Amino acid sequence: MNLTDISPNTVQDMLIYIYTNTVEDLDKKARDLLPVAEKYDLLDLKTKCIAALIKQIKLETAVDLALLAGLYNAENLRQAWY
């Protein structure tokens, strides 16, 4: 299988998550892992990424996080704005 749309580091983090149910430094990696979690239907990983991103909501991140919420069906992230 050739995964050309995902960086090798993100693939490694995804595989580690699948086998251990953990991601080291998820707060730093959540933006990269959210699309992967959505694409491969890893619901628990998606939930954890959304929770990490919600903690990052501030004026400087508002636009980027709003786009992520819309692109990857992250309703909880979208609702966190209100």
RAWOMO-V595666 format. One record per residue. N is the residue number from 0. RES is the residue in one letter. PHI is phi in radians with two decimals (999 if undefined). PSI is psi in degrees with one decimal (none if undefined). D_FIRST is the distance of its C-alpha to the first C-alpha in Angstrom with 1 decimal. Layout:
BEGIN
n=N res=RES phi=PHI psi=PSI d_first=D_FIRST
n=N res=RES phi=PHI psi=PSI d_first=D_FIRST
END
This chain:
BEGIN
n=0 res=M phi=999 psi=134.4 d_first=0.0
n=1 res=N phi=-2.00 psi=113.6 d_first=3.8
n=2 res=L phi=-1.78 psi=92.2 d_first=6.5
n=3 res=T phi=-1.53 psi=-14.7 d_first=9.5
n=4 res=D phi=-1.72 psi=7.0 d_first=12.0
n=5 res=I phi=-2.30 psi=135.6 d_first=12.2
n=6 res=S phi=-1.18 psi=151.8 d_first=13.9
n=7 res=P phi=-0.98 psi=-38.4 d_first=12.9
n=8 res=N phi=-1.13 psi=-38.4 d_first=16.0
n=9 res=T phi=-1.21 psi=-38.8 d_first=15.3
n=10 res=V phi=-1.06 psi=-43.8 d_first=11.9
n=11 res=Q phi=-1.06 psi=-45.3 d_first=14.1
n=12 res=D phi=-1.09 psi=-39.3 d_first=16.8
n=13 res=M phi=-1.10 psi=-45.5 d_first=14.8
n=14 res=L phi=-1.14 psi=-41.6 d_first=13.8
n=15 res=I phi=-1.04 psi=-42.4 d_first=17.4
n=16 res=Y phi=-1.08 psi=-45.2 d_first=18.6
n=17 res=I phi=-1.02 psi=-39.0 d_first=16.8
n=18 res=Y phi=-1.51 psi=-26.9 d_first=18.4
n=19 res=T phi=-2.09 psi=-11.6 d_first=21.7
n=20 res=N phi=1.14 psi=24.2 d_first=22.4
n=21 res=T phi=-2.43 psi=155.8 d_first=23.5
n=22 res=V phi=-2.36 psi=122.8 d_first=22.6
n=23 res=E phi=-1.24 psi=134.8 d_first=24.8
n=24 res=D phi=1.01 psi=45.4 d_first=26.6
n=25 res=L phi=-1.00 psi=-35.6 d_first=25.3
n=26 res=D phi=-0.99 psi=-35.9 d_first=28.1
n=27 res=K phi=-1.45 psi=-23.1 d_first=26.7
n=28 res=K phi=-1.84 psi=-5.2 d_first=23.0
n=29 res=A phi=-1.05 psi=-37.6 d_first=23.6
n=30 res=R phi=-1.11 psi=-34.8 d_first=23.4
n=31 res=D phi=-1.41 psi=-33.0 d_first=19.8
n=32 res=L phi=-1.45 psi=-23.9 d_first=18.7
n=33 res=L phi=-1.02 psi=-49.0 d_first=20.5
n=34 res=P phi=-1.06 psi=-36.4 d_first=18.2
n=35 res=V phi=-1.16 psi=-44.1 d_first=15.2
n=36 res=A phi=-1.07 psi=-39.9 d_first=17.4
n=37 res=E phi=-1.17 psi=-47.2 d_first=18.4
n=38 res=K phi=-1.08 psi=-41.7 d_first=15.0
n=39 res=Y phi=-1.78 psi=14.0 d_first=13.7
n=40 res=D phi=0.97 psi=45.5 d_first=17.3
n=41 res=L phi=-1.68 psi=81.8 d_first=18.1
n=42 res=L phi=-1.09 psi=-40.1 d_first=21.8
n=43 res=D phi=-1.17 psi=-40.3 d_first=23.4
n=44 res=L phi=-1.12 psi=-41.6 d_first=21.4
n=45 res=K phi=-1.04 psi=-44.7 d_first=22.4
n=46 res=T phi=-1.05 psi=-43.0 d_first=25.9
n=47 res=K phi=-1.17 psi=-38.9 d_first=26.0
n=48 res=C phi=-1.12 psi=-44.0 d_first=24.8
n=49 res=I phi=-1.06 psi=-44.1 d_first=27.4
n=50 res=A phi=-1.07 psi=-40.6 d_first=30.1
n=51 res=A phi=-1.16 psi=-38.9 d_first=29.3
n=52 res=L phi=-1.24 psi=-34.4 d_first=29.5
n=53 res=I phi=-1.03 psi=-37.6 d_first=32.7
n=54 res=K phi=-1.16 psi=-18.3 d_first=34.3
n=55 res=Q phi=-1.67 psi=2.6 d_first=33.6
n=56 res=I phi=-1.18 psi=122.2 d_first=35.5
n=57 res=K phi=-2.79 psi=174.3 d_first=38.2
n=58 res=L phi=-0.94 psi=-42.2 d_first=39.6
n=59 res=E phi=-1.21 psi=-23.5 d_first=37.4
n=60 res=T phi=-1.86 psi=-1.3 d_first=34.1
n=61 res=A phi=-0.97 psi=-50.2 d_first=35.3
n=62 res=V phi=-1.15 psi=-47.6 d_first=33.8
n=63 res=D phi=-1.05 psi=-44.5 d_first=30.3
n=64 res=L phi=-1.22 psi=-34.9 d_first=30.2
n=65 res=A phi=-1.11 psi=-40.5 d_first=31.7
n=66 res=L phi=-1.12 psi=-43.8 d_first=29.0
n=67 res=L phi=-1.05 psi=-43.0 d_first=26.3
n=68 res=A phi=-1.03 psi=-43.2 d_first=28.2
n=69 res=G phi=-1.24 psi=-41.2 d_first=28.3
n=70 res=L phi=-1.20 psi=-33.9 d_first=24.7
n=71 res=Y phi=-2.06 psi=26.9 d_first=23.2
n=72 res=N phi=0.87 psi=46.4 d_first=25.9
n=73 res=A phi=-1.71 psi=75.4 d_first=27.3
n=74 res=E phi=-1.05 psi=-39.7 d_first=30.7
n=75 res=N phi=-1.10 psi=-36.6 d_first=32.0
n=76 res=L phi=-1.19 psi=-41.6 d_first=31.3
n=77 res=R phi=-1.11 psi=-42.8 d_first=33.1
n=78 res=Q phi=-1.25 psi=-21.0 d_first=36.0
n=79 res=A phi=-1.15 psi=-16.1 d_first=36.4
n=80 res=W phi=-1.25 psi=-21.2 d_first=38.1
n=81 res=Y phi=-1.72 psi=none d_first=41.1
END
